[in-house]
């Protein structure tokens, strides 16, 4: 169903181009987990961290932790 919809919308699967923009990845424990190498296939990973608390709605669940991770990422790319 999802693949068929994507084919109708975008005319087929095209290989994704890797973005050169800096990206930060924060993996929260109650969310899907993947290795850093997977992210590096698609984005320029400058920050990759496995968080200790939080989940899909981390900004609501652990706002201070989420905000600190954002600050850390943006200070790191200046």
MMTF fields as JSON, N, C-alpha, C and O atoms, coordinates in Angstrom:
{
  "mmtfVersion": "1.0.0",
  "mmtfProducer": "UNKNOWN",
  "numBonds": 311,
  "numAtoms": 312,
  "numGroups": 78,
  "numChains": 1,
  "numModels": 1,
  "chainsPerModel": [1],
  "groupsPerChain": [78],
  "chainIdList": ["A"],
  "bondAtomList": [4, 2, 8, 6, 12, 10, 16, 14, 20, 18, 24, 22, 28, 26, 32, 30, 36, 34, 40, 38, 44, 42, 48, 46, 52, 50, 56, 54, 60, 58, 64, 62, 68, 66, 72, 70, 76, 74, 80, 78, 84, 82, 88, 86, 92, 90, 96, 94, 100, 98, 104, 102, 108, 106, 112, 110, 116, 114, 120, 118, 124, 122, 128, 126, 132, 130, 136, 134, 140, 138, 144, 142, 148, 146, 152, 150, 156, 154, 160, 158, 164, 162, 168, 166, 172, 170, 176, 174, 180, 178, 184, 182, 188, 186, 192, 190, 196, 194, 200, 198, 204, 202, 208, 206, 212, 210, 216, 214, 220, 218, 224, 222, 228, 226, 232, 230, 236, 234, 240, 238, 244, 242, 248, 246, 252, 250, 256, 254, 260, 258, 264, 262, 268, 266, 272, 270, 276, 274, 280, 278, 284, 282, 288, 286, 292, 290, 296, 294, 300, 298, 304, 302, 308, 306],
  "bondOrderList": [1, 1, 1, 1, 1, 1, 1, 1, 1, 1, 1, 1, 1, 1, 1, 1, 1, 1, 1, 1, 1, 1, 1, 1, 1, 1, 1, 1, 1, 1, 1, 1, 1, 1, 1, 1, 1, 1, 1, 1, 1, 1, 1, 1, 1, 1, 1, 1, 1, 1, 1, 1, 1, 1, 1, 1, 1, 1, 1, 1, 1, 1, 1, 1, 1, 1, 1, 1, 1, 1, 1, 1, 1, 1, 1, 1, 1],
  "groupList": [{"groupName": "UNK", "atomNameList": ["N", "CA", "C", "O"], "elementList": ["N", "C", "C", "O"], "formalChargeList": [0, 0, 0, 0], "bondAtomList": [1, 0, 2, 1, 3, 2], "bondOrderList": [1, 1, 2], "singleLetterCode": "X", "chemCompType": "L-PEPTIDE LINKING"}],
  "groupTypeList": [0, 0, 0, 0, 0, 0, 0, 0, 0, 0, 0, 0, 0, 0, 0, 0, 0, 0, 0, 0, 0, 0, 0, 0, 0, 0, 0, 0, 0, 0, 0, 0, 0, 0, 0, 0, 0, 0, 0, 0, 0, 0, 0, 0, 0, 0, 0, 0, 0, 0, 0, 0, 0, 0, 0, 0, 0, 0, 0, 0, 0, 0, 0, 0, 0, 0, 0, 0, 0, 0, 0, 0, 0, 0, 0, 0, 0, 0],
  "groupIdList": [1, 2, 3, 4, 5, 6, 7, 8, 9, 10, 11, 12, 13, 14, 15, 16, 17, 18, 19, 20, 21, 22, 23, 24, 25, 26, 27, 28, 29, 30, 31, 32, 33, 34, 35, 36, 37, 38, 39, 40, 41, 42, 43, 44, 45, 46, 47, 48, 49, 50, 51, 52, 53, 54, 55, 56, 57, 58, 59, 60, 61, 62, 63, 64, 65, 66, 67, 68, 69, 70, 71, 72, 73, 74, 75, 76, 77, 78],
  "secStructList": [7, 2, 2, 2, 2, 2, 2, 2, 2, 2, 1, 1, 7, 7, 7, 7, 7, 7, 7, 7, 1, 3, 3, 3, 3, 3, 3, 7, 6, 6, 1, 7, 7, 7, 7, 2, 2, 2, 2, 2, 6, 6, 1, 3, 3, 3, 3, 3, 3, 3, 7, 1, 1, 7, 7, 6, 6, 2, 2, 2, 2, 1, 2, 2, 2, 2, 2, 2, 2, 2, 2, 2, 2, 2, 2, 2, 6, 7],
  "xCoordList": [0.825, 0.0, 0.88, 0.666, 1.863, 2.702, 3.581, 3.764, 4.119, 4.961, 4.151, 4.612, 2.945, 2.089, 1.754, 1.756, 1.471, 1.17, 2.387, 2.257, 3.546, 4.765, 5.02, 5.435, 4.776, 4.967, 4.031, 4.43, 2.791, 1.826, 2.225, 2.096, 2.699, 3.029, 4.309, 4.365, 5.331, 6.646, 7.182, 8.324, 6.404, 6.835, 7.919, 8.655, 8.033, 8.997, 10.073, 10.28, 10.739, 11.779, 13.057, 13.583, 13.539, 14.8, 15.827, 15.492, 17.056, 18.076, 18.209, 18.222, 18.307, 18.447, 19.866, 20.834, 19.976, 21.278, 21.686, 20.856, 22.936, 23.408, 23.484, 24.034, 22.932, 22.963, 24.304, 24.838, 24.84, 26.096, 25.862, 26.813, 24.602, 24.289, 24.572, 24.336, 25.069, 25.317, 24.019, 23.014, 24.056, 22.864, 23.206, 24.297, 22.253, 22.374, 21.328, 20.173, 21.725, 20.813, 20.786, 21.824, 19.601, 19.411, 18.448, 17.278, 18.934, 18.104, 17.551, 18.299, 16.245, 15.597, 15.217, 14.844, 15.304, 15.176, 13.846, 13.813, 12.765, 11.471, 11.107, 9.93, 12.112, 11.936, 12.775, 13.626, 12.535, 13.295, 14.791, 15.204, 15.594, 17.044, 17.709, 17.238, 18.788, 19.546, 21.003, 21.29, 21.921, 23.336, 23.7, 23.045, 24.727, 25.199, 25.481, 25.221, 26.004, 26.351, 25.148, 25.292, 23.972, 22.769, 22.492, 22.198, 22.582, 22.351, 23.406, 23.095, 24.641, 25.732, 25.58, 26.225, 24.751, 24.495, 23.704, 23.769, 22.961, 22.051, 22.344, 21.99, 22.98, 23.244, 24.662, 25.309, 25.131, 26.443, 26.319, 26.065, 26.492, 26.292, 27.458, 28.601, 27.151, 28.17, 27.929, 28.804, 26.742, 26.4, 25.469, 24.443, 25.834, 25.022, 25.035, 26.083, 23.878, 23.841, 22.655, 21.536, 22.911, 21.845, 21.421, 22.193, 20.203, 19.691, 19.267, 18.975, 19.233, 18.877, 17.387, 16.874, 16.681, 15.245, 14.541, 15.164, 13.217, 12.412, 11.953, 12.335, 11.135, 10.586, 10.203, 10.866, 9.132, 8.709, 8.399, 8.675, 7.84, 7.505, 8.464, 8.036, 9.75, 10.78, 10.665, 10.925, 10.285, 10.17, 9.102, 9.194, 8.095, 7.058, 7.398, 7.102, 8.023, 8.308, 9.477, 9.406, 10.53, 11.741, 12.254, 13.323, 11.49, 11.829, 13.216, 13.885, 13.656, 14.984, 16.094, 17.073, 15.944, 16.928, 16.949, 18.016, 15.771, 15.651, 16.29, 17.066, 15.962, 16.496, 18.016, 18.702, 18.537, 19.987, 20.683, 21.754, 20.093, 20.683, 20.666, 21.637, 19.584, 19.527, 20.601, 21.317, 20.71, 21.734, 23.131, 23.952, 23.387, 24.691, 25.006, 26.125, 24.026, 24.226, 24.536, 25.516, 23.711, 23.896, 25.169, 25.807, 25.555, 26.829, 28.0, 29.031, 27.837, 28.903, 29.142, 30.221, 28.17, 28.348, 28.676, 28.807, 28.81, 29.158, 30.537, 30.991],
  "yCoordList": [-1.175, 0.0, 1.254, 2.149, 1.335, 2.532, 2.66, 3.753, 1.53, 1.56, 1.976, 2.781, 1.431, 1.79, 3.273, 3.92, 3.814, 5.239, 6.081, 7.08, 5.682, 6.416, 6.384, 7.385, 5.24, 5.122, 6.068, 6.693, 6.176, 7.071, 8.532, 9.344, 8.867, 10.256, 10.735, 11.847, 9.89, 10.338, 9.569, 9.792, 8.689, 8.01, 6.965, 6.666, 6.418, 5.35, 5.743, 6.918, 4.741, 4.972, 5.433, 4.754, 6.572, 7.1, 6.978, 7.182, 6.655, 6.614, 7.991, 9.012, 8.013, 9.278, 9.806, 9.048, 11.106, 11.765, 12.057, 12.475, 11.845, 12.143, 13.655, 14.364, 14.131, 15.556, 15.917, 15.164, 17.066, 17.528, 18.398, 18.757, 18.737, 19.555, 18.777, 17.57, 19.438, 18.741, 18.248, 18.958, 17.031, 16.432, 15.876, 15.353, 16.001, 15.409, 14.323, 14.506, 13.198, 12.078, 11.778, 11.532, 11.802, 11.432, 10.251, 10.39, 9.102, 7.9, 7.753, 7.55, 7.856, 7.726, 6.269, 5.586, 5.769, 4.336, 3.706, 2.52, 4.447, 3.861, 4.185, 4.292, 4.338, 4.661, 3.683, 2.983, 3.634, 2.735, 3.021, 4.179, 1.971, 2.093, 1.656, 0.736, 2.311, 1.94, 2.338, 3.229, 1.69, 2.021, 3.345, 3.766, 3.973, 5.246, 5.116, 6.043, 3.982, 3.771, 3.951, 4.438, 3.565, 3.739, 5.215, 5.623, 6.012, 7.455, 8.074, 8.953, 7.626, 8.196, 7.929, 8.594, 6.98, 6.732, 7.868, 8.06, 8.623, 9.63, 11.056, 11.997, 11.235, 12.587, 12.689, 11.679, 13.912, 14.208, 14.236, 15.29, 13.104, 12.98, 13.627, 13.186, 14.679, 15.322, 15.037, 15.268, 14.535, 14.192, 12.986, 12.993, 11.954, 10.735, 10.29, 9.929, 10.314, 10.004, 9.11, 9.348, 8.079, 7.238, 7.827, 7.84, 8.308, 8.98, 7.947, 6.8, 8.351, 7.436, 7.428, 6.432, 8.521, 8.605, 9.234, 9.869, 9.043, 9.646, 8.624, 7.454, 9.089, 8.227, 9.043, 10.027, 8.64, 9.268, 10.755, 11.553, 11.128, 12.524, 13.091, 13.643, 12.952, 13.343, 14.801, 15.12, 15.685, 17.104, 17.331, 18.283, 16.47, 16.559, 15.717, 16.103, 14.563, 13.625, 14.082, 14.025, 14.528, 14.958, 16.266, 16.286, 17.349, 18.592, 19.143, 19.673, 19.031, 19.552, 18.758, 19.333, 17.446, 16.58, 16.881, 17.01, 16.991, 17.277, 18.627, 18.729, 19.661, 21.006, 21.035, 21.681, 20.346, 20.316, 19.643, 20.083, 18.589, 17.911, 18.825, 18.858, 19.563, 20.531, 21.605, 21.921, 22.159, 23.182, 22.632, 23.291, 21.446, 20.824, 20.663, 20.937, 20.222, 20.043, 21.376, 21.487, 22.386, 23.663, 24.384, 25.037, 24.286, 24.875, 24.165, 24.777, 22.885, 22.096, 22.385, 22.083, 22.96, 23.211, 24.665, 25.021, 25.507, 26.919, 27.046, 28.157],
  "zCoordList": [0.0, 0.0, 0.0, -0.817, 0.897, 0.97, -0.271, -0.808, -0.718, -1.904, -3.12, -3.929, -3.255, -4.388, -4.368, -5.415, -3.204, -3.089, -3.476, -4.184, -3.017, -3.357, -4.855, -5.439, -5.476, -6.923, -7.665, -8.647, -7.201, -7.848, -7.638, -8.555, -6.466, -6.141, -6.821, -7.345, -6.808, -7.256, -8.463, -8.867, -9.038, -10.246, -10.049, -10.989, -8.892, -8.667, -7.684, -7.384, -7.199, -6.2, -6.885, -7.766, -6.479, -6.974, -5.853, -4.686, -6.186, -5.136, -4.481, -5.17, -3.173, -2.464, -2.597, -2.527, -2.789, -2.811, -1.37, -0.563, -1.049, 0.302, 0.48, -0.363, 1.574, 1.893, 2.524, 3.339, 2.144, 2.736, 3.97, 4.665, 4.245, 5.414, 6.695, 6.741, 7.729, 8.99, 9.618, 9.634, 10.131, 10.743, 12.116, 12.345, 13.015, 14.335, 14.5, 14.118, 15.064, 15.284, 16.777, 17.391, 17.344, 18.745, 18.773, 18.414, 19.195, 19.258, 20.672, 21.628, 20.786, 22.085, 22.304, 21.351, 23.555, 23.826, 23.433, 23.106, 23.452, 23.09, 21.644, 21.3, 20.814, 19.403, 18.587, 19.135, 17.281, 16.41, 16.533, 16.598, 16.566, 16.699, 15.395, 14.727, 15.047, 13.861, 14.073, 14.872, 13.367, 13.539, 12.857, 11.903, 13.35, 12.79, 11.288, 10.52, 10.884, 9.478, 8.559, 7.438, 9.023, 8.2, 7.967, 6.843, 9.01, 8.869, 7.962, 7.158, 8.083, 7.293, 5.803, 4.992, 5.431, 4.008, 3.375, 2.161, 4.174, 3.631, 4.063, 3.354, 5.204, 5.708, 6.257, 6.533, 6.41, 6.971, 8.495, 9.078, 9.129, 10.575, 11.319, 11.208, 12.079, 12.907, 14.387, 15.222, 14.703, 16.085, 16.068, 15.389, 16.818, 16.899, 18.348, 18.884, 18.981, 20.411, 20.745, 20.289, 21.545, 22.078, 23.415, 24.374, 23.467, 24.651, 25.699, 25.361, 26.956, 28.043, 28.356, 28.868, 28.058, 28.331, 27.144, 26.293, 27.103, 26.042, 25.028, 25.071, 24.126, 23.092, 21.88, 21.553, 21.21, 19.963, 20.141, 19.245, 21.266, 21.545, 22.589, 23.603, 22.335, 23.301, 23.727, 24.887, 22.823, 23.174, 24.24, 25.015, 24.286, 25.316, 26.542, 27.672, 26.309, 27.396, 28.275, 29.502, 27.635, 28.354, 27.728, 27.117, 27.883, 27.178, 27.504, 26.616, 28.74, 29.091, 28.415, 27.94, 28.373, 27.712, 26.217, 25.616, 25.628, 24.198, 23.861, 22.911, 24.64, 24.395, 24.54, 23.748, 25.538, 25.734, 24.558, 24.14, 24.026, 22.868, 21.647, 20.892, 21.443, 20.34, 20.503, 19.553, 21.701, 21.96, 21.682, 21.043, 22.158, 21.966, 20.48, 20.045, 19.712, 18.269, 17.6, 16.863, 17.85, 17.159, 17.594, 16.767, 18.853, 19.28, 18.615, 18.338, 18.364, 17.753, 16.286, 15.776, 15.589, 14.153, 13.833, 12.662, 14.846, 14.59, 14.016, 13.741]
}
